[in-house]
Structures are given as structure tokens and as C-alpha cells.
Amino acid sequence: MESRILMEVEEMVSKVREQQGRAFDMEQLITSCVANVVMNMMFGHQFDHADPAFQQLLYDLLEWMSVASLVLNIFPVLRFLPHFRTKVAKNLRCQRGVLNFVNSCSATCIEVYFYCVRRV
């Protein structure tokens, strides 16, 4: 686990050095690095920070865990109001996106596992 974290920290330091002192948004870099460590531990695969599918996953997770989602969990009756109805629809799309990504990665891990088992 420590080696996976160190690899990601090295990646983060190199990305910071690439900026050469210019201002940039650290939130996206930190989120991407932390998510990459978690994905590496879950699926044994490190994702490229520029990978569109990985970036979409991060966006979907952020939207899914947004404040509107919390408000709807506390006051479920709000889902019937027009403003929150669109939030619920967006929340469900984001949930589906996250689940599709995890299912895809899980299927890939299972295929690799069975491929390795057959070779032994």
C-alpha cells in the first residue's frame, strides 16, 4: 500500500513541478491522486490523470456527493419540487456512471484473474 501511495505522490510532485510556479487548481490534482490510490488498491490498476473515463468518474462522484444530494437525503419530500427534480435526475445519472465504471473495472479484474488462473 505504501508503495502505491508513494508512486502517486511522485506523480503529484512532478505535476506541481510542471507548473513552474504558475498558479493552478490543486483541488483537481489532489482529488485525482487520492482517487487513483483508491482505484489502484481496489482494482490493481493505476489510471492516467488525463484519462477521460477517470475524469468523468471524478466528476460523477463529486456531483453524487454534492450538497443537493445531502439535502434530498435529509428532506426527501423536496424531490417533488421542480428544482430538485432535475437534481434527482442528475444525481441518478451520476450514480449510474459511477456504478458502470466500477462494474467495468471489476469485470476487467475478473477477466485478468481467470486468464492468470488458466495459465497456471
Buried (B, 14 or more C-beta within 10 A) or exposed (E): EEEBBEBBEEBBEEBEEEEEEEEEEEEEBEBBBBBBBEBBEEBEEBBEBEEEEBBBBBEBBEBBEBEBBEEBEEEEEBEEEEEBEEBBEBBEEBBEBBEBBBEEBEEEBEEEEEEEEEEE
